[in-house]
Amino acid sequence: MAAPRACFSLAATCALPFILAGCSGGLDPTATASVQSAPSNVIRPSGLSPRPATVAVTQMDAPEPLKSQFMALFNADVAQQDVALTNSAGARYLARGYISAYPVEDGARLTYVWDIYDGEAHRAQRLNDEIALKGVAADPWTLVDAAALSALAQRSAGELAAYLSNTPEALAAAQPTTPAATASVSALSYAPIR
């Protein structure tokens, strides 16, 4: 019978640091944070322009005023990446975005998710990444400053541009347009394998 108590005691001892880490009610919510880069898992750009794969942002979920600030930064960053933003009617892809902040032991994580849908409303890709925020605050959103938003916007714009540069629209736009070049590509594409 002593074994179950020992297991419970060990479990409680191991869980205590995690429970205490969540108790931050008396800490200064105006504490500043520093941004740390997390390893990025971005899609590699194809070297082609993403412009032919037009995209419309149909939704961005984040608290105001951070949402407006993020979208202003994001729009500037995607323009630099040669992404063509348009309205929903003229877009080949639709993007729905979400930003969240959640506490971790040594600060917070600021994350983004972009769900990219094709013209038939099928999800074509999910893009996501996060940035580590150092600092101490009861509310993780209070650690999000201009530098963190800028880093998140730049990273998400780069990943969106990389994805769009690998789409069929970007690849088709890079194909040769002269009749002779097209004929030679077609002949090679459909040559029988021996």
C-alpha positions, 0 to 999 in steps of 0.5 A, spaced: 500 500 500 505 504 500 507 504 493 501 508 491 502 513 496 509 514 493 507 514 486 502 520 488 507 524 492 512 523 486 507 526 481 505 531 486 512 533 487 513 533 479 507 537 477 508 543 483 513 547 478 508 547 473 502 549 477 506 554 480 508 557 474 501 559 472 500 563 478 503 570 476 497 574 479 502 579 483 507 580 477 507 586 473 503 586 467 507 592 464 513 588 464 517 588 457 519 582 453 524 580 448 523 577 442 527 570 441 527 566 434 524 560 434 526 554 429 522 556 423 519 550 418 518 555 412 516 552 405 522 554 401 521 559 395 521 556 388 525 562 386 518 564 382 514 570 383 508 569 387 504 574 384 500 570 379 497 566 385 493 572 387 490 571 394 485 575 399 485 575 406 478 574 408 479 573 416 484 575 421 482 573 428 486 577 434 485 582 439 484 589 437 489 594 436 494 588 435 490 586 429 490 592 426 497 593 427 499 586 425 495 587 418 498 594 417 505 590 417 503 584 414 500 588 408 507 592 407 511 585 408 507 581 403 508 587 398 515 587 398 515 579 397 511 580 391 504 577 393 498 580 390 493 581 395 486 582 392 479 582 394 475 575 394 472 575 388 478 576 384 483 571 388 485 564 386 486 563 394 483 565 400 487 566 407 484 566 414 489 568 419 489 567 427 494 570 432 494 567 439 499 568 445 499 563 450 504 563 457 510 558 457 515 557 463 519 563 461 515 568 458 510 567 452 509 564 445 506 568 440 503 564 434 500 565 427 496 560 423 494 561 416 489 557 413 490 557 405 484 555 401 483 554 393 478 557 389 473 551 391 474 552 398 478 546 399 484 547 404 490 547 400 495 549 406 496 551 413 502 555 415 504 556 422 510 558 426 511 562 433 516 567 436 518 566 443 517 572 448 521 573 454 518 577 460 513 576 466 506 578 465 499 575 468 496 576 461 501 573 455 498 579 450 501 584 454 508 581 452 507 583 445 510 589 443 511 592 436 518 588 435 514 582 436 508 584 431 513 586 426 517 579 426 511 575 426 508 579 420 515 578 416 515 571 418 508 570 416 509 574 409 515 570 407 512 563 408 506 565 405 510 568 399 514 562 399 508 557 398 504 561 393 511 561 389 510 554 389 503 554 386 501 551 379 499 559 377 506 561 379 509 555 375 505 556 369 507 563 369 514 561 369 513 557 363 516 559 356 511 563 352 514 562 345 510 557 340 517 553 339 519 553 346 512 550 348 512 545 343 519 543 345 517 542 352 510 539 350 514 534 346 519 532 352 513 532 357 509 527 353 515 523 350 514 515 352 519 512 357 523 506 354 
